[in-house]
Amino acid sequence: MIARPPSLGENAHVPAWEVLFWLCVVLLVYAQLGYPLVLAVLGRLRHARAAAPAPPAPAEPPTVSLIVAAYDEEAVIARKVGNALALDYPRDRLEVVVASDGSSDATVQEARRAGADRVLELARGGKIRAQDAAVAQARGDIVAFSDANSTWEPGALRTLVGAFADSTVGYACGQVRFVSDGPGSNQEGLYWRYEMALRALESRLGSITAGNGAIYATRRESYIEVDPIMGHDLSFPFNMVKRGWRAVYVPQARATEKMVPTIEGEFARKRRMMSHTWPIVLRGGLLSPRGYPPLYALMIASHRVLRYAAPFLHAGALVASAVLFTTSAVYAVAFIVQIALLAAALLAGVAPLRPLLVARYYVLTTASVASGLWDWLRHGTPAGWEPAEGTR
């Protein structure tokens, strides 16, 4: 029989634990399920209004510099340059630039052999500084960016650049699809489809809250030089909005990239990513509402702040439900469910069944957020980067 909840006089700390539990649960449910529903409803309301006519396409496509920052990418850089040169875009209006960030292998030679228009041999300074150096020397009105291991569909660049026919757009990112050579255990594809759906809803309403490094572009005049430890994926969209631009998602501009084969490898990749993310969140201006329209401020709070708070909200809910276990069946069930999730994540290591793998993916990627914060607080974040294992 479940014990009666103690009164305030019997145990004064219980109400505080109850508040903590319900606050954590409500915020977690809202972040994962409520926020997409809010976006969908707002999108339907906006769609019901008269749509503005699409801006006319320019008579001549703008000049584009497609920049690939590369560190020790000799295995894939020639294929990447070949993919860029084969895009359905006027060759006389496309410049392919490879910025080698102090590569110690044959990246430079392979890029030149493959026909890159410009190859920069730079001292090791990190991906962001390599991109900055390439933009400084680029000739295009639009500067586009891609990873060395990304493959763009033939029409991707033309479609991506088409977003800039709207004079309010300063940043556009396309859709990256993760592919795997074998079965693997990583469940990133499942999460990424969810993330892309959110991104489409955000873009429909105004601006996205994050991009991706595989396929994106900016106007030359909207490009921002950021701290070298702060990647473009997160720092560009909100900074564009603060400067009066829109940051949009163009799902028809598609690229593919090889997935990290294992969940453990994905945890390590996301942990490194989060060590670059936390400086943006805590001192890079993301939390400052200055320059945000009200709806975009809601998006940042819902999609970014609550996403990064998730491991701490889970910890709060787990501890609170443990303390309140004997006071109500609700808290007992909540505690058991959370322990079952952790147990499923552990079991996936010996019994790789799909439901268990999904649980392991969720637990480890959520933990990577807190791990990245720990890494940054403990020893900072280096500007340099290494290719994720198994993605080349």
N, C-alpha and C positions, 0 to 999 in steps of 0.2 A: 504494500500500500504506500502510495506517495505521501510523504510528510506534508503537513500544512505549512505554507510559507510563513516564516517567522514575522511577527509584527515589527514595527520600527523600534519599539522598546526592547524587544527580545534580541534583535540583531540589526543594528542601525546601518551596517554596511551593505545589506542586501539590496535596497533600492538603488544604490549607486551601481552595483554590479548589473542589475536589471537594465538600467539606463545604458550602460556600456554595451551589454549584449545586444539590445534592440537597435541601438545606434549603429553598431558594426554590421548587423544583419541587413538593416534597411539600406545602408549605403552600398553594401556589396550587391544586393539584389538590384538596386537602382542602377548601379554602374554596369552590370552585365545584361539586365533585361529591361529595366525601366527607361534607361537613356535611349536605346534603339527605338522603343515605342514612342517616346516623346518626339524624336526626330521624324519618325514615320508620320505621326499625326500632323506635325508642323509642315512637313513636306506636302501632305495632301491638301492642307488649308492653303498653302501658297500656290499649289498647282491649280487650285480652283479659280485663282485670280487670272486676269488676262495676261497671257505670257508676252513678254517683250520680244519684238522680232529679232532674229539672230543677226549679228553683225555681218555685213557682206565680206566675203573672202577677198583678200588683196589681189590685185591684178597679177602681181608677181610675188612669189613667196619670199620671205625675208632671208637674209644671209644667216647661216647657222654655223657655229663652231661647236662640234661635238667633242667633249673633253673626257678622256679616260685617265684618271689618276691610277698609277700602277706601282706596286712594290713587289719585285721578284715574281713577275707574272710571265716568265718566258714560255711556260707551258700553254698559255691560253691567249697571249696578246696578239699573235698573228691572226688567229681565228676571229678575235674581236675586231681588229682593224678591217679584216675582210668583210665581216658582217656590216660594219659601219659604211664601208664604201659601196656595198650592194644595196643600200637603202633606196627606196623610191623617192629620191629627192634630187633636184637639179645639181649635177656634180659641180657646176661653176658657182653654186651658192652654198656649198657644203665644205667645211674645213674640218678635217679629223686631226685632233691634237692628242698626243700621248704625253703625259707628264710623269716621268719616272722619278719616284721619290727615293733617290739614293739606292736604286736597285743594285744588288751585288751579282746578279746573274746576267743573262743575255737579253733581258727585256728590251733594252734600247735597240740593239741590233735587230731583234726580231720585229719590232714595231716599224723600223725603217725598211726592212726587207719586205714587209707586208704592204708598204705603200702609204703609211701615215703622212699627212701633209706637213706636220710639224712634230718633232720629238724633242722634248725638253729633258736635259740631264740635270737634275737638281740634287742639291745636298739633302740628306735625310732631314725632313722637318715635319712629316706627318701628311696625311691625306688632304686636310683642309688647306695647308699652305701650298701644296702642290697644285690644288685647284685654283687658289688665288693667283699663283704665278702663271698658270695657263690662261686664265681670264684676262690678266694684264696684257698678254701678247695675242689674244684671240682677235680675229677680224670680224666675227659675226655680230649682227644686231641681236641675235638670240644666242645664249650660251646654254648648251644642253650637256647633261652629264650621265655617265653610265659606269657600272662596274666592269672590270676586265673580264669577268666570267659570265656576264649577261649577254643574251642573244635577243636582238630586237626583231620583231616581225617587219617585213618589207615596208609596210605603210606606216609604221609606228612614229617615225620622226615627223612626217607630214601631218599626221593626225595630232600629235602633241603640240606642234608649232601652231596649228590652227586655233588653239585656245587663245593665242595672243591677238587674234583679230578683235577680241574684246579689249578695249583700251584700259579697262580696270584691272585686268589680270596681270600680275607680276610674277607668278610662279605657277607651274603646272607639273603634275606628276602623272605618270601612266600606271598601268596595272602590271605588276610582276607576278608571274605564276611559278611556284616552286615545283621542280620535277626531281624525281629520284631514279637512280640507275637500278636499284633493287628494292626489295621489300622494306628494309630498314625499320626502325621503331619510332622515328620522329613523326609527330602528329601536327607539325607546323602547318600543313596544308589546310587542315580543319580550322585552326585558329585564323589563318590568313584570309579564308573566305569570309569569315565573320567580320574581320577587320576591314576588308574591302567593301562590304555592304555598308558598314558604318561610314566609311569614307565617302561613298557615293551619296549617302543621305546628307552628310555635312556639306559637301560641295554643292548639292542642289539648293541648300538653304543659304549659302554664302561662301564660306571658306573652310578648308580642311584644317585639322589640328596637327597633322604630321604627314610626312611624305615617305619616300623610299629612295635608296641610293642607286637602284638599278636603272631607273628611267625617269628623269625629271629635267626641267629647263626653267630658266628665268630670262627676263629681258636683261640686256646688258646694264641698263640704268637702274634696275631694281636689285641687281646682285649685291650681296652684303658680305663684307669680310668680318667673320666672327672669330672668337677665341679658337685657337687650333685644337683644343680638346673638345670643342662643341660641334658635333656633326651637323650637316645641313638638314638631315631628315626631320629633326625636331625643331631646330633653331630658325629655319627659314620661314615656314608657314606663319607662325604667330608674329614674327618680326615684320613680315610683309603686311599683315593686317594692321599692325601698329603704324606702319608708314603709309597707309591709305590704299594698298593694293589688295586684290583678291588672290587667294591661293586655292587652286582648283584641282580636281581629280578628273582625269580623262581616261576612262576605262577602256576605250577603243584603241588607245595607244598601248600595245602589249609587248611584254618582254618575258623571257623565261630565265631562270637561274637555278643552278643545281642546289638541292637541299642538303643541309647537314644530315648525314645518314642516321644518327642516333639521337635519342632524347637527351642523353648526357652531353653530347656535343652541342646540342641546341642550348642547353643550360649554360655551358661555358661561353657560347657566342652571345647570348642575351646578357650574361653577367658582365661581359666586356662592354656591351652596348650601354648597359645601365650605368656603368662607371663614367661614361661620357654624357649620359642623360641627366644625372643628378646635378652636375654643375649648372646645366641650363635651367633646371627647375628652381634651384635654391639661390643662384646668384646671376642667372643669365637673363632675367626679365620675364620669364613665363608666368610667374605668380603675380606680377604687377598688372592690375586691370587697366592701367592707363593706356589709352589708345584702342581698347577693345569695345566694339559695339556690344550692347547687352546680350544678344543671342550668342555671340562668339564667346563672351565671358562664361556663359553657361556651358558651352561646348568644352572649353578648356577645363573648367572645374569637373565636368562629368566624365570626359574621355581621357584626360591626362592626369589631373590631380588625384581623382579617385582610383584610376588604374595604378598609379604608383603608390597609393596608400594601401592597396589590396593586401599585401602580406601582413601589414600591421593591423588591419581590420580583421583578418582571419585569426591572428594571434589573440586579439582582444575578445573575439567571439568564443574562441576555444577556452581561454582561461575563465571567462565569465560563466560559460555553461558548466564548466567543471565545478566552480564554486557553488553554483545554483543547482547542481545535479539533483539533490534530494528535495528541492523545494517545489518542483513542478514537473509533470511529465514532459512538458514542452522543452525544458532545459535538458532533461535526461536524453530525450530523442535527439536534440541538436548536438549534444556532446557525442553521442554514439555515431551519428552520421559523419561528423568531422573525423573521428577516429577511424571510421570505416574508409573514408577517402584516403587518409594517410596510409592505412594498411593496404589498400588497393594499389597505391603508388609503389609501395615496397614489394608487393607480390609480383608486379609487372616485371621485375628484374629476373624472376625465375619462371613466370608463366606469362609470356608475352601475348595475352589476349587483348583484343581491341579495346574493350571497356577499361581494362586495367592500364593499358598504355595511355589512353586519354587521361585517366586519373593521374598517372605519373607525369605526363606532359604538363598538366595544369599545376600540379604541386611544385614541380621543379622550375617552371617558368615564373610562377609567382614568387618562389624563393629567390630567383635570380635578381629580382628587383631589390630586395633587401641586401643580397650579397654584393650587388654593384655599389650600393650606398656604403656598405662597410669598406669595400676596397678603396673607394674614393676618399672617405674620411681617414682611412688608415695610412695610405701612401700616395694619394693623389692619382691623377690619370695621365699617362703619357700621351703625347700627341701622335706618336707612331702607331701603326696598326699592322696586323698580320692577317693573311687570308684565313678564314675559318677552315678547320680541318675537314677534308672530304668534299669541299665545294669546287674543286678545280678538276 
